[in-house]
Amino acid sequence: MKSGTLYRHKLSGAIFIQDGDAFRKRFIDKNDWDLIEHGMGHLAGSYGLAVKLVSSDRGTVRTWSVKNLRENFVKICES
């Protein structure tokens, strides 16, 4: 998981390029917003490794958890 690694999305076939190395991120889902709204935001979310992927077609950047990356992408070439 190095910067510049190429991935192909399993369903769409779109190509993505990893931007930077893996980093630690706090992931918040819709269930965590209830905790945040009631003043318990420090208990909300979960931490995990993430990577930023840039779409080679559109140039958009999206952050993916490593878990979702492994489920949805195939590594083409590691830089």
Rosetta blueprint (number, residue, H / E / L):
1 M L
2 K L
3 S L
4 G L
5 T L
6 L E
7 Y E
8 R E
9 H E
10 K L
11 L L
12 S L
13 G L
14 A L
15 I E
16 F E
17 I E
18 Q E
19 D E
20 G E
21 D E
22 A E
23 F E
24 R E
25 K E
26 R E
27 F E
28 I L
29 D L
30 K L
31 N L
32 D H
33 W H
34 D H
35 L H
36 I H
37 E H
38 H L
39 G L
40 M L
41 G H
42 H H
43 L H
44 A L
45 G L
46 S E
47 Y E
48 G E
49 L E
50 A E
51 V E
52 K E
53 L E
54 V E
55 S E
56 S L
57 D L
58 R L
59 G L
60 T L
61 V E
62 R E
63 T E
64 W E
65 S E
66 V H
67 K H
68 N H
69 L H
70 R H
71 E H
72 N H
73 F E
74 V E
75 K E
76 I E
77 C E
78 E L
79 S L
